[in-house]
Amino acid sequence: MTTDVIDRALRASWYDLPAERVADYLAWAHGSYLPSLLKREGCLWAAHYVAVEKKQRPHWPRESTLKKCSDPSVPAGQQYIMIVGAADANVFGEPDWRKLDAALPEADQQMLALRQGVYTNVMVEAARVEGPAAEHYAQGMQPGPCIQFGNFNSDWQNEQDMLAWYAGWRMPAMRECPGVIRVRRLCSIAGWAKHGVFYEFESLAARNEFFLGHEDADAQIKAWSDRMVSKLTHAPASSTLALRIWPPAGDADTG
C-alpha cells in the first residue's frame, strides 16, 4: 500500500431519479458517463453509491436527533451519490466541470436531466486517518464498499470545539474501530455545507456492528459527542449511508 496521499479533493453530487428511468440511467452512467469522467484531466477516481433506505438501517438514536437544513433553496436529492477524487479542488474549476457536462452530446444531456434535486459540494481534505481495514484497500483509490457521508454547518463560535472533538476523539477512535478503512475530515470549496466527514467501511454489516456502538462504553465521551452533534445543521440528505454500485468490487479495491 502506497504511503502517498494524492486525492485531496472530492466533488460529490447527491440526487434522486424517477423510478421508471432508474435502469436506463444506471446503464448509461455505469457504461458511459462514469468511464468518461475518468478521462477528464485531473480525475483520479470516480465512484457511484446508492443510499441505504432508512427502513433498512438499524435504529441509531443520535441519527434521529440530527438538525437538518430548512432552507428550501438547498436541493434535497438523496437516493444516489456520485463522487470524484482529484489532487486539488482546482481540477473541478478549470475547466469548470459544469460546462464540461453542458457540452456533452444531446443524448447525454437527456440522461443528466433525469437527475432531480441535485446538490453538489466540492470539498478538500483537512485531515485523514486510516482504520484497521485500510491494509486491504488501496490508498488514494476510490472509496470502499460502504460509506457514511455527513455534510453540515455550524456557528463559527463552535468550530474550534468541533475541531478539538474530531482531532481529540472521533478520528483517533476510528484508527481502532474494526471495519473502518479510512475517515476524511473535509472543508468546503463550493456548496451549501462548509464541513464534511467521509467514513469508509469494508461493509455495511461492519459499520452497523462496530461503528454505531463504539462510544457506548464511555458515558463521558458519548455525552461529548452528543453535545457536538447537537450544534450542527446538516444538509437535507446528511448523513448519507450508502453502498457502492460502481465500480464493482474487485481488483480496484485492493492495494
N, C-alpha and C positions, 0 to 999 in steps of 0.2 A: 504493500500500500504506500503510495507516494506521500511525502510529508508536505508537499507544496499545495497551498490552498489558493486556487485561482478563480473560483466562481464567487466573486464578492458581491454581485448584483443579481437581483431577481426581478422579473416582470411577471406579475400574476394577474390573471383575469378570472373573475367569478361570473357565472352566468347560468341562465336557465334555457331550456329548449322545449318547443312544443312536442307533446308526447308522440304525435303522429309522424314526426320527422326525425326522431332520435336516431333510428337505424341509418337513415340516409346521411345524416350529419356525421355520425361517428365513422362511417365508412369513408367519407371524404376527408375528415380531419386526420384519421389514422393512416389512410392510404396516400394522401396527397399533401395536405396543408402542413401537418407537423414535420414530415420529412423535408418539406421546402424551407421551413424555419431553420432547420439545422444547417442549411446552405447560406443563410444570411451572415454577412460578415460580423464576427464577434460572438456569434451564438455558440455556446459551449455544450449545452444540452437543452432538451425540451421534454416535458412530461405532462400527461393529462390524467386527471383524477375525477372520480365520481364520489359525491358526498354520501356518507353513510346516513341513511334515513334515521330520524330521531327515534322512531319506534324500534329500531334495531340496535340502539345504543343503550348500554346499561345505565341505570339511574346514577347520576353524579350530582349530589346536592349543590355543589358550587356552580355547576353549569346553569342551573335553573335561576340563579341569582344574578347572572350577568346583566349589566345595564347596557341596552342597545341604543344605537343612534336613532333618533326620531325625526331627523331632517328628511323630508320627502324628496329632496333633490339628490340624495345619495342613493344610487342604484342598489337593488336588493337581491340580485341574482345569486343563487347559492347551490344549484344542483351539480355544477361542474367547475373545476378549476384547471386552467391551462397555465403552466409555469415555464419560464425560460430562464436559463442561467447564463451570465456573462461575467467578464472580468471586472467591469465597472459600469455605472449607470449610463455613461455617455453612449454606449453601444445602442441603447434604445432611443437616443435622441438625435443622433447624426449618423445615418439618416433617421428621420422620425419614423418609427415603426407604424404609426397610424397612417402615414402617407404611403408606406410600402403596401399596406393592406388595401388602401383605397385605389392603388394602381393595379391590383390583381385583375385577371380576366373576369368578365361578367358572370360566368358560371360560379366562380369562387366567391364573388361578391354576394350572389344569391344565397350561398351557404352561410357566409358570415352573418348575413342579415337575419338568419334564423335565431341567432342569439338574442335572448331577452334579459333585460335588467343587467347589462354588462357593467361591471365595476372593476377598474384596473388600478393597481398600485405598483409603482416602481420603487424598490427598496434596496438599500445597501446594508451589508453585514457589519454590525458593530462588534460582535463577539461570537465565538463558536466554541462548543465543547463536543467531544465525542463520547459516546456511551459504550457499554460492553459489547454491543453487536457491531461496532464500527469495523472491526478487523475482518468481517465477512463481506464488506461492501467497499466499493471504490470511492475514495475521497475525491471530491471535485467533479463527480459524475452526477447523473440525475438522481433525485431523491429516492428514498426507499419505498417499499410497497405500501406503507401506511403512513399518513401524515396527519398532524393536527396543526392548523394554521390560524393563529389569532392575530387580528389587526385592530388597533384601538387607539384612542386618545386619552389624555389625562391632563388635568390642570397643571400648568407649569410648576406650581408650588409643590406638587407631589412627585415630580420627575426625579429628583435626587434620591428620594426614598425608594422609588421604583428601581432605579439603578442599583442601589445598595441591596435590595431584595434579590434581583436577578444575579448580581455578582456574588453576593454572600451566601445565598441559599439555593435558589431554584436551579441555576445552571450547574454548580458543583454537584448537586444531588443527582443530576442526570448522568454524570460520569459513572455512577454506581447502579443506576436503575436498569435491571435486566430488560432486554428487548429494545433499548434505545440505540439508534445508530448515531445520530448527532442532533444537536439543537443549535439553531442560529438565532441570535438576537438581532433584530433589524430596525433600521430607521428609514423613514420615507423620503424619497426624492419627489414623487408625484403621486397624488391620490389623497383621498379624504383622511385616511389614518396616518398619523405621524409615527406610530410604533408598531412593531410586529414581532412575533415569536413563532418560529417554524420548527416543529418537532418532527423527527423521522423515526419510525418504528419498523422493526422487521416484520411485524404482523399486527393485525387488529386485536387478535387474542392476547398478544404480549402487552399491548398498550392497555387493554382492559384489566388484565391480571395484575400488572406491576405498577403502572403509572398512576392509576386512579387512587390507589391507597398508599402511595409512597410516603405520605405525611402522617398517616394515622397513628403511628407510634409516638409522636411527639406533639402534644397538645399546644405547646408554645409556638412551635414552628407553624402548625396548622392555623393558629389564630393570626400569626403574622401574614400568612398567605391570604387568608380571608380578608384582612384589612386592606391589603394591596389591591386585590381583585375588586373590592367594593369601590375603589377610587377610579376605575377605568370605565370608559364608554366605548363599547365595541361597535364595529361596522355591522350592518344588518345580518351578514352571513357568518360572522365570527362568534366563537371559534369553530372552524370547519374541520370535521373529522372526515377523512376521505381515503379511498383506495385507488391505487394506480391502475389505469386501464391501458396506458401507452407510455413508453414501450412495454411489451410484456416482460414478465420475469425471465431471466436468462443470464447470458454472459455479461450483459451490461451492468448487472448488479454487483458483480464480483470484482475484487481488487487483486 
